[in-house]
Amino acid sequence: MKNIVLFGPPGAGKGTQATLLKEKYDLIHISTGDVFRFNIKNETEIGLLAKKYMDEGDLVPDEVTINMLKAEVNKNADANGFIFDGFPRTESQAKALDLFLTEKNTTINGMVALEVSEDLLVARLLERGKTSGRTDDTDEEKIRNRFNEYNTKTAILKDYYQAQGNYFGVNGVGSIDDITKRVSTVFDKL
């Protein structure tokens, strides 16, 4: 089983790469953002709770996110592995994921991080906001708040996975095909 954490700041291209890589490697892509947006659209209890946090550019609390992720993994018990996109976002989530996967007799093979400058990402997100319908991509102040959340709470996961020898940084600038080739080179080694 191959389990990859696809990592990077908002707008780095995680969703785009995950969509391409899940087909190539026959993995299940779990995007916490997509799962939350589905629940928000359908006005589920978890969706309404997540919307409150997301509208402010804040992270959804760990307990809510972890329980949602476990449900998604359990729905796909026969999978060849998973691409985790947008999870974990905190060290406590990473530890919870490790514990959960250990219970399933598997582990994270690696964290593959798309590395892109913040200014380029802000421009990408504002452009995406024009067509995506995502209100969190139309306000630069909210975008900058997401980067602040990422830098103070999420970027530290690099150290967590580096300590395990499982962190792999990839240049996330260029054409989608070029980035996919770079990421695939890492995936092939894991």
Backbone as a printed PyTorch tensor [residue, N CA C, xyz], in Angstrom:
tensor([[[  0.8610,  -1.1790,   0.0000],
         [  0.0000,   0.0000,   0.0000],
         [  0.9040,   1.2360,   0.0000]],

        [[  0.5890,   2.1700,  -0.8790],
         [  1.3540,   3.4110,  -0.9730],
         [  0.4850,   4.5490,  -0.4540]],

        [[  0.9620,   5.2130,   0.5980],
         [  0.2420,   6.3420,   1.1880],
         [  1.1330,   7.5730,   1.1500]],

        [[  0.6720,   8.5820,   0.4460],
         [  1.4570,   9.7960,   0.2420],
         [  0.6920,  10.9930,   0.7950]],

        [[  1.4130,  11.8590,   1.5180],
         [  0.8660,  13.1540,   1.9050],
         [  1.3440,  14.1390,   0.8460]],

        [[  0.4110,  14.7230,   0.1130],
         [  0.7440,  15.7540,  -0.8720],
         [  0.5930,  17.0880,  -0.1680]],

        [[  1.6740,  17.8310,  -0.1080],
         [  1.7920,  18.9610,   0.7990],
         [  2.1550,  20.2300,   0.0450]],

        [[  1.7810,  21.3400,   0.6020],
         [  2.1530,  22.6380,   0.0590],
         [  1.1410,  23.6690,   0.4780]],

        [[  1.5120,  24.9340,   0.3430],
         [  0.6090,  26.0080,   0.7470],
         [ -0.6180,  26.0970,  -0.1590]],

        [[ -1.6270,  26.8550,   0.2700],
         [ -2.8190,  27.0360,  -0.5710],
         [ -2.4270,  27.5320,  -1.9660]],

        [[ -2.9890,  26.8980,  -2.9880],
         [ -2.7460,  27.3270,  -4.3640],
         [ -1.5190,  26.7200,  -5.0080]],

        [[ -0.8200,  25.8230,  -4.3100],
         [  0.4210,  25.2520,  -4.8380],
         [  0.1780,  24.2500,  -5.9670]],

        [[ -1.0620,  23.7670,  -6.1060],
         [ -1.3740,  22.8160,  -7.1670],
         [ -1.5700,  21.3990,  -6.6810]],

        [[ -1.7940,  21.2260,  -5.3820],
         [ -1.9720,  19.8890,  -4.8190],
         [ -3.1410,  19.1500,  -5.4750]],

        [[ -4.2750,  19.8260,  -5.6030],
         [ -5.4530,  19.1750,  -6.1750],
         [ -5.2370,  18.7650,  -7.6200]],

        [[ -4.6190,  19.6380,  -8.3830],
         [ -4.3260,  19.3370,  -9.7900],
         [ -3.4100,  18.1300,  -9.8980]],

        [[ -2.3270,  18.1370,  -9.1200],
         [ -1.3740,  17.0240,  -9.1710],
         [ -2.0040,  15.7360,  -8.6540]],

        [[ -2.7710,  15.8200,  -7.5930],
         [ -3.4040,  14.6190,  -7.0360],
         [ -4.3280,  13.9630,  -8.0500]],

        [[ -5.0620,  14.7690,  -8.7980],
         [ -5.9750,  14.2290,  -9.8150],
         [ -5.2170,  13.4380, -10.8680]],

        [[ -4.0710,  13.9530, -11.2820],
         [ -3.2630,  13.2580, -12.2900],
         [ -2.5780,  12.0180, -11.7080]],

        [[ -2.0660,  12.1490, -10.5000],
         [ -1.2880,  11.0750,  -9.8940],
         [ -2.1490,   9.9090,  -9.4070]],

        [[ -3.3870,  10.1920,  -9.0030],
         [ -4.2410,   9.0960,  -8.5290],
         [ -4.5130,   8.1060,  -9.6530]],

        [[ -4.6540,   8.6110, -10.8830],
         [ -4.8760,   7.7290, -12.0320],
         [ -3.6120,   6.9320, -12.3510]],

        [[ -2.5000,   7.6160, -12.3820],
         [ -1.2290,   6.9840, -12.7390],
         [ -0.8510,   5.8660, -11.7680]],

        [[ -1.1120,   6.0720, -10.4730],
         [ -0.6760,   5.1200,  -9.4580],
         [ -1.8230,   4.3080,  -8.8540]],

        [[ -3.0320,   4.4820,  -9.3710],
         [ -4.2170,   3.7600,  -8.8960],
         [ -4.3990,   3.9170,  -7.3830]],

        [[ -4.3980,   5.1740,  -6.9520],
         [ -4.5750,   5.5150,  -5.5440],
         [ -5.8740,   6.2840,  -5.3600]],

        [[ -6.3720,   6.3300,  -4.1510],
         [ -7.5520,   7.1140,  -3.8140],
         [ -7.0830,   8.4920,  -3.3490]],

        [[ -7.6450,   9.5210,  -3.9440],
         [ -7.3130,  10.9050,  -3.5740],
         [ -8.3270,  11.3800,  -2.5480]],

        [[ -7.8360,  11.7440,  -1.3670],
         [ -8.7090,  12.3120,  -0.3470],
         [ -8.2910,  13.7530,  -0.1260]],

        [[ -9.1220,  14.6590,  -0.5940],
         [ -8.9040,  16.0880,  -0.3890],
         [ -9.8470,  16.5550,   0.7100]],

        [[ -9.2670,  16.9640,   1.8310],
         [-10.1320,  17.4230,   2.9190],
         [-10.9500,  18.6190,   2.4710]],

        [[-10.3550,  19.4870,   1.6610],
         [-11.0980,  20.6470,   1.1670],
         [-12.3120,  20.2320,   0.3500]],

        [[-12.1260,  19.2560,  -0.5600],
         [-13.2480,  18.7810,  -1.3820],
         [-14.3290,  18.1340,  -0.5180]],

        [[-13.9080,  17.3470,   0.4620],
         [-14.8800,  16.6880,   1.3380],
         [-15.6650,  17.7260,   2.1380]],

        [[-14.9500,  18.7320,   2.6560],
         [-15.6410,  19.7950,   3.3850],
         [-16.5830,  20.5630,   2.4640]],

        [[-16.1220,  20.9060,   1.2500],
         [-16.9860,  21.6520,   0.3230],
         [-18.2410,  20.8520,  -0.0330]],

        [[-18.1060,  19.5310,  -0.2170],
         [-19.2600,  18.6800,  -0.4800],
         [-20.2510,  18.7800,   0.6790]],

        [[-19.7260,  18.6880,   1.9070],
         [-20.5910,  18.7530,   3.0850],
         [-21.2030,  20.1370,   3.2640]],

        [[-20.4610,  21.1770,   2.9130],
         [-21.0020,  22.5420,   2.9850],
         [-22.1340,  22.7020,   1.9770]],

        [[-21.8970,  22.2650,   0.7510],
         [-22.9140,  22.3770,  -0.3050],
         [-24.1980,  21.6550,   0.1000]],

        [[-24.0290,  20.5070,   0.7500],
         [-25.1870,  19.7110,   1.1540],
         [-25.6860,  20.0580,   2.5530]],

        [[-25.0980,  21.1010,   3.1320],
         [-25.5160,  21.6380,   4.4330],
         [-25.6090,  20.5690,   5.5180]],

        [[-24.6010,  19.6760,   5.5290],
         [-24.5480,  18.6920,   6.6020],
         [-24.0580,  19.3920,   7.8700]],

        [[-24.1960,  18.7160,   8.9890],
         [-23.7540,  19.2980,  10.2600],
         [-22.2610,  19.6180,  10.2290]],

        [[-21.4520,  18.6560,   9.7460],
         [-20.0110,  18.8940,   9.6720],
         [-19.6910,  19.9920,   8.6590]],

        [[-20.4770,  20.0540,   7.5910],
         [-20.2690,  21.0880,   6.5760],
         [-20.5240,  22.4850,   7.1040]],

        [[-21.5830,  22.6540,   7.8560],
         [-21.8930,  23.9680,   8.4210],
         [-20.8350,  24.3880,   9.4270]],

        [[-20.3500,  23.4370,  10.2100],
         [-19.2980,  23.7370,  11.1760],
         [-18.0050,  24.1150,  10.4480]],

        [[-17.6460,  23.3430,   9.4340],
         [-16.4310,  23.6330,   8.6600],
         [-16.5300,  24.9950,   7.9720]],

        [[-17.7080,  25.3270,   7.4450],
         [-17.8990,  26.5960,   6.7330],
         [-17.6060,  27.7830,   7.6300]],

        [[-18.0200,  27.6850,   8.8690],
         [-17.7810,  28.7760,   9.8160],
         [-16.2870,  29.0840,   9.9080]],

        [[-15.4650,  28.0500,  10.0060],
         [-14.0140,  28.2440,  10.1130],
         [-13.4110,  28.6750,   8.7710]],

        [[-13.8090,  28.0050,   7.7020],
         [-13.2370,  28.2880,   6.3880],
         [-13.5450,  29.7110,   5.9260]],

        [[-14.7300,  30.2060,   6.2290],
         [-15.1020,  31.5670,   5.8210],
         [-14.2030,  32.6230,   6.4570]],

        [[-13.6260,  32.2900,   7.5920],
         [-12.7070,  33.2200,   8.2640],
         [-11.2600,  32.9670,   7.8570]],

        [[-11.0380,  31.9520,   7.0080],
         [ -9.6890,  31.6050,   6.5990],
         [ -8.9500,  30.7960,   7.6480]],

        [[ -9.6950,  30.2570,   8.6330],
         [ -9.0860,  29.4740,   9.7060],
         [ -9.1460,  27.9880,   9.3730]],

        [[ -8.3010,  27.2160,  10.0590],
         [ -8.3210,  25.7690,   9.8960],
         [ -9.4900,  25.1680,  10.6710]],

        [[-10.0670,  24.1250,  10.1140],
         [-11.1180,  23.3840,  10.8010],
         [-10.4500,  22.6120,  11.9470]],

        [[-11.0680,  22.5580,  13.1380],
         [-10.4440,  21.8750,  14.2860],
         [-10.0690,  20.4240,  13.9890]],

        [[ -8.9800,  19.9790,  14.6270],
         [ -8.4260,  18.6460,  14.3800],
         [ -9.4430,  17.5280,  14.5290]],

        [[-10.1960,  17.5280,  15.6000],
         [-11.1170,  16.4070,  15.8680],
         [-12.1080,  16.2170,  14.7200]],

        [[-12.6530,  17.3130,  14.2100],
         [-13.6140,  17.2470,  13.1070],
         [-12.9310,  16.6980,  11.8600]],

        [[-11.7550,  17.2190,  11.5690],
         [-11.0230,  16.8190,  10.3730],
         [-10.5910,  15.3540,  10.4490]],

        [[-10.0740,  14.9360,  11.5790],
         [ -9.6000,  13.5530,  11.7440],
         [-10.7410,  12.5530,  11.5960]],

        [[-11.8710,  12.8320,  12.2040],
         [-13.0110,  11.9150,  12.0900],
         [-13.5190,  11.8200,  10.6580]],

        [[-13.5220,  12.9460,   9.9610],
         [-13.9400,  12.9440,   8.5610],
         [-12.9660,  12.1230,   7.7190]],

        [[-11.6690,  12.2820,   7.9600],
         [-10.6640,  11.5550,   7.1990],
         [-10.7720,  10.0440,   7.4410]],

        [[-10.9300,   9.6410,   8.6770],
         [-11.0650,   8.2140,   8.9920],
         [-12.2420,   7.6070,   8.2350]],

        [[-13.3470,   8.3230,   8.1870],
         [-14.5260,   7.8270,   7.4700],
         [-14.2230,   7.6370,   5.9870]],

        [[-13.4840,   8.5650,   5.4000],
         [-13.1400,   8.4640,   3.9730],
         [-12.2280,   7.2660,   3.7130]],

        [[-11.2340,   7.0530,   4.5750],
         [-10.3380,   5.9040,   4.4080],
         [-11.1240,   4.6050,   4.5650]],

        [[-11.9730,   4.5460,   5.5740],
         [-12.7450,   3.3210,   5.8180],
         [-13.7110,   3.0030,   4.6830]],

        [[-14.1780,   4.0210,   3.9610],
         [-15.0590,   3.7920,   2.8030],
         [-14.3150,   3.1180,   1.6600]],

        [[-12.9790,   3.1920,   1.6880],
         [-12.1500,   2.6710,   0.5980],
         [-11.1580,   1.6320,   1.1300]],

        [[-11.6670,   0.6830,   1.8880],
         [-10.8150,  -0.2830,   2.5920],
         [ -9.9520,  -1.1380,   1.6540]],

        [[-10.3700,  -1.3410,   0.4130],
         [ -9.6200,  -2.1870,  -0.5210],
         [ -8.6760,  -1.3980,  -1.4250]],

        [[ -8.4380,  -0.1380,  -1.1100],
         [ -7.6050,   0.7220,  -1.9590],
         [ -6.1460,   0.2660,  -1.9600]],

        [[ -5.4440,   0.6050,  -3.0600],
         [ -3.9980,   0.3460,  -3.1580],
         [ -3.1950,   1.3500,  -2.3490]],

        [[ -3.8590,   2.3940,  -1.9020],
         [ -3.2090,   3.4360,  -1.1250],
         [ -3.9410,   4.7490,  -1.3210]],

        [[ -3.4150,   5.7790,  -0.6800],
         [ -4.0970,   7.0620,  -0.6540],
         [ -3.1350,   8.2140,  -0.9090]],

        [[ -3.6660,   9.2430,  -1.5530],
         [ -3.0010,  10.5350,  -1.6200],
         [ -3.7960,  11.4410,  -0.6860]],

        [[ -3.1540,  11.8630,   0.3820],
         [ -3.7930,  12.7660,   1.3390],
         [ -3.4500,  14.1960,   0.9500]],

        [[ -4.4640,  14.9440,   0.5850],
         [ -4.3110,  16.3130,   0.0850],
         [ -5.0200,  17.2450,   1.0680]],

        [[ -4.2450,  18.0720,   1.7640],
         [ -4.8340,  18.9710,   2.7460],
         [ -4.9050,  18.3560,   4.1350]],

        [[ -4.2780,  17.2100,   4.2970],
         [ -4.2350,  16.5340,   5.5820],
         [ -2.9780,  15.6830,   5.6210]],

        [[ -2.2530,  15.6830,   6.7110],
         [ -2.4730,  16.4560,   7.9310],
         [ -2.0320,  17.9020,   7.7680]],

        [[ -2.5660,  18.7540,   8.6310],
         [ -2.1920,  20.1710,   8.6340],
         [ -1.5150,  20.6010,   9.9230]],

        [[ -1.5410,  19.7450,  10.9160],
         [ -0.8840,  20.0410,  12.1920],
         [ -0.1360,  18.7860,  12.6360]],

        [[  0.7980,  18.9570,  13.5590],
         [  1.5370,  17.8010,  14.0500],
         [  0.6030,  16.8160,  14.7550]],

        [[ -0.3840,  17.3280,  15.4760],
         [ -1.3170,  16.4080,  16.1420],
         [ -2.1140,  15.6020,  15.1150]],

        [[ -2.4680,  16.2100,  13.9790],
         [ -3.1440,  15.4560,  12.9150],
         [ -2.2040,  14.4140,  12.3210]],

        [[ -0.9220,  14.7680,  12.1440],
         [  0.0530,  13.8200,  11.5910],
         [  0.2010,  12.6160,  12.5150]],

        [[  0.2690,  12.8730,  13.8130],
         [  0.3890,  11.7740,  14.7760],
         [ -0.8780,  10.9190,  14.7860]],

        [[ -2.0370,  11.5630,  14.6870],
         [ -3.3030,  10.8150,  14.6380],
         [ -3.3740,   9.9610,  13.3720]],

        [[ -2.9030,  10.5040,  12.2450],
         [ -2.8820,   9.7410,  10.9930],
         [ -1.9380,   8.5510,  11.1150]],

        [[ -0.7560,   8.7660,  11.6910],
         [  0.1930,   7.6620,  11.8750],
         [ -0.4220,   6.5500,  12.7240]],

        [[ -1.0660,   6.9290,  13.8070],
         [ -1.6940,   5.9510,  14.6940],
         [ -2.8060,   5.1880,  13.9680]],

        [[ -3.6550,   5.9200,  13.2600],
         [ -4.7590,   5.3170,  12.5120],
         [ -4.2320,   4.3340,  11.4580]],

        [[ -3.1990,   4.7330,  10.7020],
         [ -2.6560,   3.8530,   9.6620],
         [ -1.9510,   2.6380,  10.2700]],

        [[ -1.2970,   2.8260,  11.4180],
         [ -0.6610,   1.6970,  12.1060],
         [ -1.7110,   0.6570,  12.4710]],

        [[ -2.8730,   1.1170,  12.9210],
         [ -3.9690,   0.2000,  13.2450],
         [ -4.4190,  -0.5870,  12.0150]],

        [[ -4.1830,  -0.0310,  10.8360],
         [ -4.5500,  -0.6850,   9.5780],
         [ -3.3440,  -1.3910,   8.9380]],

        [[ -2.2550,  -1.5150,   9.7230],
         [ -1.0290,  -2.1910,   9.2760],
         [ -0.3860,  -1.5390,   8.0610]],

        [[ -0.3770,  -0.2150,   8.0360],
         [  0.2740,   0.5080,   6.9570],
         [  0.8560,   1.8160,   7.5270]],

        [[  1.5650,   2.5700,   6.6940],
         [  2.2000,   3.8150,   7.1300],
         [  2.1690,   4.8430,   6.0070]],

        [[  2.6380,   6.0370,   6.3270],
         [  2.8740,   7.0560,   5.3010],
         [  4.2220,   6.7530,   4.6640]],

        [[  4.2450,   6.6350,   3.3390],
         [  5.4930,   6.3760,   2.6300],
         [  6.3230,   7.6400,   2.4860]],

        [[  5.6380,   8.7810,   2.3780],
         [  6.3750,  10.0280,   2.2470],
         [  5.4580,  11.2280,   2.1340]],

        [[  6.0440,  12.3820,   2.4610],
         [  5.3750,  13.6560,   2.2300],
         [  6.0560,  14.2880,   1.0260]],

        [[  5.2800,  14.5620,  -0.0050],
         [  5.7920,  15.2230,  -1.2000],
         [  5.2460,  16.6430,  -1.1740]],

        [[  6.1560,  17.6130,  -1.0860],
         [  5.7620,  19.0150,  -0.9110],
         [  6.0150,  19.8180,  -2.1750]],

        [[  4.9650,  20.4880,  -2.6470],
         [  5.0950,  21.4150,  -3.7750],
         [  5.5570,  22.7540,  -3.2230]],

        [[  6.7080,  23.2110,  -3.6680],
         [  7.3070,  24.4270,  -3.1500],
         [  7.1380,  25.5670,  -4.1550]],

        [[  6.4100,  26.6260,  -3.7220],
         [  6.0790,  27.7720,  -4.5710],
         [  6.1210,  29.0260,  -3.6930]],

        [[  6.5680,  30.1570,  -4.2490],
         [  6.6390,  31.4020,  -3.4680],
         [  5.2400,  31.9310,  -3.1380]],

        [[  5.1340,  32.6040,  -1.9930],
         [  3.8340,  33.1060,  -1.5350],
         [  3.2290,  34.1220,  -2.5010]],

        [[  4.0250,  35.0400,  -3.0410],
         [  3.4710,  36.0510,  -3.9510],
         [  2.8590,  35.4160,  -5.2000]],

        [[  3.5150,  34.4130,  -5.7480],
         [  2.9630,  33.7130,  -6.9100],
         [  1.6660,  33.0010,  -6.5280]],

        [[  1.6270,  32.4320,  -5.3330],
         [  0.4300,  31.7290,  -4.8800],
         [ -0.7500,  32.6690,  -4.6750]],

        [[ -0.5040,  33.8590,  -4.1210],
         [ -1.5930,  34.8260,  -3.9380],
         [ -2.1980,  35.1640,  -5.3030]],

        [[ -1.3460,  35.4130,  -6.2890],
         [ -1.8420,  35.7150,  -7.6400],
         [ -2.6430,  34.5410,  -8.2010]],

        [[ -2.1560,  33.3090,  -8.0120],
         [ -2.8770,  32.1130,  -8.4800],
         [ -4.2560,  32.0160,  -7.8310]],

        [[ -4.2990,  32.2210,  -6.5100],
         [ -5.5700,  32.0720,  -5.7910],
         [ -6.5780,  33.1430,  -6.1800]],

        [[ -6.1240,  34.3760,  -6.3450],
         [ -7.0360,  35.4460,  -6.7680],
         [ -7.5920,  35.1390,  -8.1600]],

        [[ -6.7530,  34.5930,  -9.0270],
         [ -7.2040,  34.2130, -10.3730],
         [ -8.1960,  33.0550, -10.2830]],

        [[ -7.8920,  32.0600,  -9.4540],
         [ -8.7980,  30.9170,  -9.2720],
         [-10.1420,  31.3910,  -8.7230]],

        [[-10.1080,  32.3780,  -7.8320],
         [-11.3290,  32.8940,  -7.2210],
         [-12.3010,  33.4970,  -8.2140]],

        [[-11.8040,  33.9300,  -9.3740],
         [-12.6750,  34.5210, -10.4000],
         [-13.5950,  33.4850, -11.0400]],

        [[-13.1840,  32.2170, -11.0080],
         [-13.9690,  31.1870, -11.7010],
         [-14.4010,  30.0220, -10.8220]],

        [[-13.7960,  29.8650,  -9.6450],
         [-14.0350,  28.6660,  -8.8420],
         [-15.3080,  28.7200,  -8.0080]],

        [[-15.7930,  29.9320,  -7.7360],
         [-16.9300,  30.0690,  -6.8380],
         [-16.5380,  29.9640,  -5.3750]],

        [[-15.2480,  29.8490,  -5.1030],
         [-14.7550,  29.7520,  -3.7270],
         [-14.5560,  31.1540,  -3.1620]],

        [[-15.3640,  31.5130,  -2.1880],
         [-15.2730,  32.8610,  -1.6180],
         [-13.9540,  33.0930,  -0.8960]],

        [[-13.3100,  32.0160,  -0.4210],
         [-12.0420,  32.1800,   0.2820],
         [-10.8860,  32.4950,  -0.6700]],

        [[-11.1300,  32.4660,  -1.9900],
         [-10.1010,  32.8010,  -2.9770],
         [-10.3110,  34.1790,  -3.6110]],

        [[-11.2560,  34.9470,  -3.1240],
         [-11.5330,  36.2480,  -3.7480],
         [-11.0750,  37.4330,  -2.9190]],

        [[-10.6340,  37.1930,  -1.7050],
         [-10.2750,  38.2670,  -0.7780],
         [ -8.8120,  38.0870,  -0.3620]],

        [[ -7.9470,  39.0350,  -0.7860],
         [ -6.5170,  38.8860,  -0.5110],
         [ -6.2260,  38.8190,   0.9890]],

        [[ -6.9820,  39.5350,   1.7950],
         [ -6.7590,  39.5040,   3.2460],
         [ -7.0160,  38.0960,   3.8010]],

        [[ -8.0890,  37.4620,   3.3290],
         [ -8.3760,  36.0880,   3.7760],
         [ -7.3180,  35.1090,   3.2610]],

        [[ -6.8420,  35.3450,   2.0440],
         [ -5.7850,  34.5030,   1.4830],
         [ -4.5230,  34.6310,   2.3390]],

        [[ -4.1620,  35.8710,   2.6660],
         [ -2.9600,  36.1030,   3.4940],
         [ -3.1390,  35.4660,   4.8800]],

        [[ -4.3680,  35.4850,   5.4010],
         [ -4.6260,  34.8330,   6.6790],
         [ -4.4090,  33.3240,   6.5590]],

        [[ -4.8180,  32.7440,   5.4390],
         [ -4.5840,  31.3070,   5.2190],
         [ -3.0900,  31.0040,   5.1920]],

        [[ -2.3020,  31.8850,   4.5710],
         [ -0.8520,  31.6840,   4.5610],
         [ -0.2790,  31.8090,   5.9630]],

        [[ -0.7940,  32.7510,   6.7470],
         [ -0.3380,  32.8840,   8.1220],
         [ -0.6420,  31.6030,   8.9020]],

        [[ -1.8590,  31.0760,   8.7390],
         [ -2.2330,  29.8040,   9.3790],
         [ -1.2970,  28.6840,   8.9060]],

        [[ -1.0550,  28.6420,   7.6100],
         [ -0.1800,  27.6120,   7.0400],
         [  1.2270,  27.7210,   7.6250]],

        [[  1.7770,  28.9310,   7.6310],
         [  3.1560,  29.1210,   8.0870],
         [  3.3350,  28.8670,   9.5720]],

        [[  2.3270,  29.1840,  10.3860],
         [  2.4780,  29.0190,  11.8270],
         [  2.0580,  27.6370,  12.3200]],

        [[  1.1410,  26.9730,  11.6170],
         [  0.6180,  25.7010,  12.1130],
         [  0.9560,  24.5030,  11.2350]],

        [[  1.0780,  24.7110,   9.9320],
         [  1.1930,  23.5860,   9.0110],
         [  2.6060,  23.3720,   8.4950]],

        [[  3.3140,  24.4320,   8.1740],
         [  4.6500,  24.2960,   7.5910],
         [  5.5940,  23.5250,   8.5080]],

        [[  5.3170,  23.5220,   9.8100],
         [  6.1680,  22.7880,  10.7550],
         [  6.1360,  21.2760,  10.5100]],

        [[  5.1600,  20.8010,   9.7450],
         [  5.1060,  19.3720,   9.4330],
         [  6.3020,  18.9300,   8.6000]],

        [[  6.9210,  19.8870,   7.9120],
         [  8.1390,  19.5670,   7.1650],
         [  9.1600,  18.9420,   8.1170]],

        [[  9.3330,  19.5460,   9.2900],
         [ 10.2800,  19.0260,  10.2820],
         [  9.8630,  17.6370,  10.7700]],

        [[  8.5610,  17.4520,  10.9820],
         [  8.0390,  16.1730,  11.4640],
         [  8.3960,  15.0470,  10.4900]],

        [[  8.1340,  15.2710,   9.1920],
         [  8.4080,  14.2290,   8.2030],
         [  9.9010,  14.1290,   7.8720]],

        [[ 10.6430,  15.2470,   7.9360],
         [ 12.0880,  15.1780,   7.7300],
         [ 12.7420,  14.3120,   8.8000]],

        [[ 12.2830,  14.4310,  10.0390],
         [ 12.8390,  13.6440,  11.1330],
         [ 12.6500,  12.1450,  10.8890]],

        [[ 11.6330,  11.7850,  10.1170],
         [ 11.3720,  10.3790,   9.7760],
         [ 12.0710,   9.9730,   8.4780]],

        [[ 12.7070,  10.9400,   7.8120],
         [ 13.3340,  10.6690,   6.5140],
         [ 12.3210,  10.5600,   5.3930]],

        [[ 11.1420,  11.1590,   5.5920],
         [ 10.0350,  11.0100,   4.6390],
         [  9.5820,  12.3240,   3.9980]],

        [[ 10.4340,  13.3330,   3.9690],
         [ 10.0490,  14.6180,   3.3550],
         [ 10.7680,  14.7590,   2.0260]],

        [[  9.9850,  15.1250,   0.9810],
         [ 10.5430,  15.2850,  -0.3610],
         [  9.9930,  16.5630,  -0.9770]],

        [[ 10.8170,  17.5910,  -1.0610],
         [ 10.4120,  18.8550,  -1.6600],
         [ 10.5430,  18.7980,  -3.1730]],

        [[  9.5420,  19.3760,  -3.8670],
         [  9.5190,  19.3900,  -5.3270],
         [  9.1970,  20.8100,  -5.7760]],

        [[  9.9290,  21.2980,  -6.7630],
         [  9.6620,  22.6160,  -7.3340],
         [  8.2630,  22.6070,  -7.9460]],

        [[  7.3740,  23.4510,  -7.4210],
         [  5.9890,  23.5040,  -7.8720],
         [  5.7010,  24.6020,  -8.8710]],

        [[  6.7450,  25.1210,  -9.5290],
         [  6.5740,  26.1780, -10.5250],
         [  6.8920,  25.6010, -11.9000]],

        [[  6.0390,  25.9300, -12.8790],
         [  6.2340,  25.4520, -14.2450],
         [  4.9270,  24.9210, -14.7960]],

        [[  5.0280,  24.2220, -15.9030],
         [  3.8180,  23.6540, -16.5000],
         [  3.3230,  22.4960, -15.6440]],

        [[  2.0460,  22.2040, -15.7610],
         [  1.4650,  21.0830, -15.0090],
         [  2.2140,  19.7970, -15.3310]],

        [[  2.5280,  19.5660, -16.6200],
         [  3.2420,  18.3440, -17.0140],
         [  4.6290,  18.2720, -16.3850]],

        [[  5.3510,  19.4020, -16.3810],
         [  6.6950,  19.4080, -15.7880],
         [  6.6420,  19.0910, -14.2960]],

        [[  5.6700,  19.6830, -13.6040],
         [  5.5310,  19.4370, -12.1690],
         [  5.1590,  17.9740, -11.9250]],

        [[  4.2480,  17.4400, -12.7360],
         [  3.8500,  16.0370, -12.6040],
         [  5.0490,  15.1070, -12.7870]],

        [[  5.9110,  15.4110, -13.7500],
         [  7.1140,  14.5870, -13.9640],
         [  8.0080,  14.6200, -12.7310]],

        [[  8.1790,  15.8110, -12.1410],
         [  9.0260,  15.9220, -10.9510],
         [  8.4360,  15.1350,  -9.7810]],

        [[  7.1200,  15.2820,  -9.5950],
         [  6.4580,  14.5740,  -8.4920],
         [  6.4960,  13.0620,  -8.7380]],

        [[  6.2810,  12.6370,  -9.9750],
         [  6.2990,  11.2070, -10.3020],
         [  7.6610,  10.5830, -10.0180]],

        [[  8.7190,  11.3270, -10.2570],
         [ 10.0650,  10.8300,  -9.9610],
         [ 10.1730,  10.4630,  -8.4820]],

        [[  9.5960,  11.2910,  -7.6240],
         [  9.6090,  11.0150,  -6.1790],
         [  8.6690,   9.8490,  -5.8580]],

        [[  7.4470,   9.8700,  -6.4020],
         [  6.4860,   8.7970,  -6.1420],
         [  7.0870,   7.4270,  -6.5120]],

        [[  7.8070,   7.3750,  -7.6360],
         [  8.3670,   6.1020,  -8.0940],
         [  9.3670,   5.5090,  -7.1100]],

        [[  9.9860,   6.3510,  -6.2920],
         [ 10.9820,   5.8830,  -5.3200],
         [ 10.3560,   5.4690,  -3.9960]],

        [[  9.1000,   5.8650,  -3.7780],
         [  8.4810,   5.5820,  -2.4780],
         [  7.7910,   4.2260,  -2.4390]]])
